[in-house]
Amino acid sequence: GTTTAFGTGQTITAGQENLDARVTFDGRPKGEFRKNTIPVGGFASNGFGEHSPMGYSMLSCFLTEFIMTYFFVFIILNVTSKQVNTKFAGLVIGLTLTLIHLVSIPITNTSVNPARSTAQALFASVTWPAEQLWMFWVAPILGAIVAGLVYKLIDNKI
């Protein structure tokens, strides 16, 4: 059967939905696949290089995960501190995580949590998530350690 792809005005036949109705943000014609398109079996796994949603390099992805985790942990430490009113800590933490996802999903599919990355790698039907998993452990852990050290340094001076 045929149907009209939502928002495209294109008529597509059954079996072509993933080709013709694909949304593109970089001006490519509908249906033209990018070489680094994440396959369905990737299960929203974190990746760099050709497995990054937008094709970012390993260094860019590492820095993104490091910086995003740094800020997330630093904000958590600050809003749950004994010196502040923690009434809105949950809201601040949740909005921070939302912003982190909005910024970094196009870069790495967002980790900032090694457990999340590991789960995706274990259940993906492709092998590359497990091959790139090391970075989604190393970058967030280093970012969290640095956030803790900076927080402690600042906290001791206040």
PEWO-V378993 format. One record per backbone hydrogen bond with DSSP energy under -0.5 kcal/mol. CO is the residue of the C=O (numbers start at 1). NH is the residue of the N-H. E is the energy in kcal/mol with one decimal. If there is no record, write none. Layout:
CO,NH,E / CO,NH,E
//
This chain:
1,14,-1.9 / 3,5,-0.5 / 3,12,-2.9 / 5,8,-2.1 / 5,9,-1.3 / 10,5,-2.4 / 10,12,-0.5 / 12,3,-2.0 / 13,16,-2.2 / 16,19,-1.5 / 16,20,-2.6 / 17,21,-1.5 / 19,22,-0.5 / 29,32,-2.0 / 31,33,-0.8 / 34,37,-1.4 / 39,42,-2.1 / 40,43,-1.6 / 41,125,-2.2 / 41,126,-0.6 / 42,45,-1.2 / 48,51,-1.9 / 49,52,-1.6 / 52,55,-1.3 / 56,49,-2.7 / 57,61,-2.4 / 58,62,-2.7 / 59,63,-2.8 / 60,64,-2.2 / 61,65,-2.5 / 62,66,-2.7 / 63,67,-2.9 / 64,68,-2.7 / 65,69,-2.1 / 66,70,-2.5 / 67,71,-2.6 / 68,72,-2.2 / 69,73,-2.8 / 70,74,-2.8 / 71,75,-2.5 / 72,76,-2.3 / 73,77,-2.7 / 74,78,-1.9 / 75,79,-2.8 / 76,80,-1.2 / 78,81,-0.9 / 81,84,-1.1 / 84,86,-0.7 / 85,88,-0.5 / 86,89,-1.4 / 88,92,-2.4 / 89,93,-2.8 / 90,94,-2.5 / 91,95,-2.6 / 92,96,-2.2 / 93,97,-2.4 / 94,98,-2.0 / 95,99,-2.4 / 96,100,-2.5 / 97,101,-2.2 / 98,102,-2.4 / 99,103,-2.2 / 100,104,-2.7 / 101,105,-2.2 / 104,107,-0.7 / 104,108,-2.7 / 104,109,-1.0 / 104,110,-0.9 / 105,109,-1.1 / 106,54,-1.0 / 108,47,-0.9 / 113,116,-0.6 / 113,117,-1.8 / 114,118,-2.4 / 115,119,-2.3 / 116,120,-1.9 / 117,121,-2.2 / 118,122,-2.4 / 119,123,-1.8 / 120,124,-1.3 / 127,130,-0.8 / 127,131,-1.4 / 128,132,-1.7 / 132,135,-1.0 / 132,136,-0.7 / 133,136,-0.9 / 134,137,-1.4 / 134,138,-2.8 / 135,139,-2.1 / 137,141,-1.8 / 138,142,-2.7 / 139,143,-2.5 / 140,144,-2.5 / 141,145,-2.4 / 142,146,-2.6 / 143,147,-2.2 / 144,148,-2.4 / 145,149,-2.4 / 146,150,-2.8 / 147,151,-2.7 / 148,152,-2.3 / 149,153,-2.4 / 150,154,-2.7 / 151,155,-3.3 / 152,156,-2.1 / 153,157,-0.7 / 154,157,-0.7 / 154,158,-0.9
//
